[in-house]
Amino acid sequence: MHYISVAVVGAGIGMISFWIAINARHFWFRASEPFALLQTETERQFHRVFAIMTNERRQSLLRFYMEKYECGPQDAMLFAVEDRERDIRRCG
């Protein structure tokens, strides 16, 4: 009888440990995925400054700056961040 209860408790602990490991792994990969895709400091800064915008709105903002300054996406991100910082200094 004692061996059966030890086996049941051991199996329960094993199942709980397995469940925690699977969920922790899933959470870790899901949480780190967006940051892994951001390669440069400019991209990280752009996403930090405009984090509350939807992805569609951020893409629209980048297109605006790319057309305005006739530049690539990296420079457009930099111009957008600089303009935002300038607005903050002016108003804040």
LINLIN-V802244 format. One record per residue. N is the residue number from 1. RES is the residue in one letter. PHI is phi in radians with two decimals (999 if undefined). Layout:
N:RES:PHI  N:RES:PHI
//
This chain:
1:M:999  2:H:-1.09  3:Y:-1.13  4:I:-1.17  5:S:-1.16  6:V:-1.15  7:A:-1.13  8:V:-1.13  9:V:-1.12  10:G:-1.09  11:A:-1.13  12:G:-1.10  13:I:-1.11  14:G:-1.09  15:M:-1.15  16:I:-1.13  17:S:-1.09  18:F:-1.09  19:W:-1.07  20:I:-1.10  21:A:-1.10  22:I:-1.13  23:N:-1.18  24:A:-1.14  25:R:-1.13  26:H:-1.07  27:F:-1.10  28:W:-1.12  29:F:-1.19  30:R:-1.17  31:A:-1.26  32:S:-1.55  33:E:-1.03  34:P:-1.06  35:F:-1.33  36:A:-1.19  37:L:-1.36  38:L:-1.49  39:Q:-1.52  40:T:-1.85  41:E:-1.11  42:T:-1.08  43:E:-1.12  44:R:-1.09  45:Q:-1.15  46:F:-1.05  47:H:-1.21  48:R:-1.21  49:V:-1.20  50:F:-1.89  51:A:-1.14  52:I:-1.40  53:M:-1.39  54:T:-1.27  55:N:-1.09  56:E:-1.07  57:R:-1.18  58:R:-1.10  59:Q:-1.13  60:S:-1.12  61:L:-1.09  62:L:-1.11  63:R:-1.06  64:F:-1.03  65:Y:-1.22  66:M:-1.15  67:E:-1.28  68:K:-1.11  69:Y:-1.79  70:E:0.85  71:C:-2.40  72:G:-1.49  73:P:-1.09  74:Q:-1.10  75:D:-1.16  76:A:-1.08  77:M:-1.08  78:L:-1.12  79:F:-1.10  80:A:-1.11  81:V:-1.14  82:E:-1.09  83:D:-1.10  84:R:-1.13  85:E:-1.12  86:R:-1.10  87:D:-1.08  88:I:-1.12  89:R:-1.13  90:R:-1.23  91:C:-1.67  92:G:-1.84
//
